[in-house]
Amino acid sequence: MIDRSAIERIIDAAEIVEVIQEFVTLRKRGVNYMGLCPFHNEKTPSFSVSASKGIYKCFGCGKGGNVVNFIMEHERLSYPEALKFLAKKYNIEVVEKELTAEEIQQQNERESLLIVSSFAQKHFTGTLFNNMEGIAVGLSYFKERGYRQEIIKKFQLGFCLDQKDDFTKEALKSGYKRDYLVKTGLTIQRENYHFDRFSGRVIFPIHSLSGQVIGFGGRTLKSDPKTGKYVNSPESDIYHKSTVLYGIYFAKKKIVEEDKCFLVEGYTDVLSLFQSGFENIVSSSGTALTPEQIRLIKRFTNNVTIVFDGDEAGIKASLRGIDLILAEGLNVKIVVLPSGEDPDSYSKKLSSSGLKQFFSDNEQDFIRFKTRLLVSSTKNDDPVQRANLIRDVVKSIAVIPESITRSVYTKECSNLLLIEEQVLYSEINKIRRKKAEQNYRKLKYYEEQNLRKIPEKQTPLLTESTEFQEREIIRLLLNYGNLEFRSPNAKKDKEETIVSVAEFIVNEIINDELELDNPVYRQIFEEIHQQTNSNNHLNERYFINHPDENIRTLSADLLSLSYDLSKIWKKHESYVEPEDMKLKEIIPETLIAFKNKKIMQAIRETQDLLRSAQEKKKQDDIEILQERFIILNRLKKKLAKDLGDRIIL
């Protein structure tokens, strides 16, 4: 448990823009910052961060909250874990006792897997530097490859002893549960024995975007052809290889600074180029690039340069996968290394400046590169080969979402392929139409499937629900509670009638002995009531950083600048002034609408009781309820008059 004072220090220290910029590229827009939402796939930025209010809000998927909520959502951490994450970032001490083996078992599964992975990394790194076999075999290998000590330590490289179950024994001895060792893939369990997955291998820890160790890659140093060269951690609750890029944690800052990401194939390629000064470099870890990995890059830049080995057959095999990058709207360039070279080997032949110059001189646009590559390998006198070439190039252009970019490439390819521009346009449009029809059919199918799930008889919506009005009341309180407010019925010469918005709204509801139905709205209202009673200034940050997650999320949502303007006011006239200039109309109408719904609830309840009393022939109850019914209807008519004979339902 983290005490409240420590939580406040963490929240005060954590600058929301600074924290979120480690995961999302933000650009200043007015008083806020905008970027692509990390929680859903989008091409137009709808993710807004307010530095002054300390909140974020995505107007595409609806997610929002404070800086702690962001870390919880993005890193899938609990509230205490997110606080500890921020405390570590800002060097705030959170006193915690050493976890016992029993306490480790009591942690939730994800946290336990992360703890085990962290222990494994420290064990492997310790073995590399402190164990005789680790030094002689593992460290020697890395040094032979030319990696400097600072690179080895930065990427937390390690070595697993070639002793069957050395790591597993150490982990069990330290109190870690066998179940979690197996679930992370560090240990392989058979019926009556177990062994280390990475035994006898040098270790490449795989980090999440926030720097947590979530998996491992292991390379064998044996020449046995029956032994796989590389072994990776299996899928687990913390490691999904299709969503992870090796090196992204170390590269993200430089990617943003240089607005470019270099993409290579393997672990050692990343290490070698990083050491040569290419710090904005990541790897797909030898697997085919996935849409999730591409979107991870897109959070930080729209520019990707793919570094290819000098192997024409390998390049051709990789071309189709690059269409996925184009489809996400990224600008793709290619650097092809000399024949027989890969990033690891070539970085050792050139100085850092020489390698950067080579990249600069040989970087070329992907569409042009692909066109020239296919043209050079196609016989001009073979019409079938030439037609296939054109189709192949056109497919890549067709996936580009930006129409102007498609147009530029179409024109250039027309010149390179010696074919009329209109023919290419026709083929591109045909591909895009077909894709659009497929998407439409999928959408139609999805809608039909969902419609079948809806029951024929729906429960009628209770028009007496106060949900909308209650939300509107809380929104007005949070956004404008401290502003001065003159009662609509007050005389202009009486200064004492001027109160704050919060005081006016609270008094109107309390004096009529009403309460909000929604428990979250009610709790916020009650806490605001306590603050107004104590003559305290309404503190919006208190609610943004409230201990209750529901209140934190709701407050961030209602305080977001792009939140819809009052629907009550919009119904009456076109909106030409800022909302805070119209509070004298909006607030009374909101309160009257709320009171009207409360009266309608009371009328419905009275009708039900009256019907029951008539069935049971309880004359005394009937007379009392009839009188109550008459009074409620009078109140309803009065409110209608206050609204100008309009009832807001």
WOLIN-V288152 format. One record per run of one state. SS is the DSSP state (@ for helix, = for strand, . for the rest). FROM is the first residue (numbers start at 0). TO is the last residue. If there is no record, write none. Layout:
# WOLIN-V288152
ss: {SS	SS}
from: {FROM	FROM}
to: {TO	TO}
This chain:
# WOLIN-V288152
ss: {.	@	.	@	.	=	.	=	.	=	.	=	.	=	.	@	.	@	.	@	.	@	.	@	.	@	.	=	.	@	.	@	.	=	.	=	.	=	.	=	.	=	.	@	.	=	.	@	.	=	.	@	.	=	.	@	.	=	.	@	.	=	.	@	.	@	.	=	@	.	@	.	@	.	@	.	@	.	=	.	@	=	@	.	@	.	@	.	@	.	@	.	@	.	@	.	@	.}
from: {0	3	13	15	20	26	29	31	35	46	50	54	58	63	65	66	75	78	89	100	106	108	130	131	144	148	154	157	159	165	173	177	183	186	189	193	196	200	207	212	220	229	232	240	243	245	246	247	258	260	264	266	275	280	283	290	298	302	310	311	327	330	339	342	347	351	362	363	365	376	382	398	402	417	420	453	466	480	483	486	494	497	500	511	518	533	539	544	548	559	566	570	578	581	582	616	618	642}
to: {2	12	14	19	25	28	30	34	45	49	53	57	62	64	65	74	77	88	99	105	107	129	130	143	147	153	156	158	164	172	176	182	185	188	192	195	199	206	211	219	228	231	239	242	244	245	246	257	259	263	265	274	279	282	289	297	301	309	310	326	329	338	341	346	350	361	362	364	375	381	397	401	416	419	452	465	479	482	485	493	496	499	510	517	532	538	543	547	558	565	569	577	580	581	615	617	641	648}
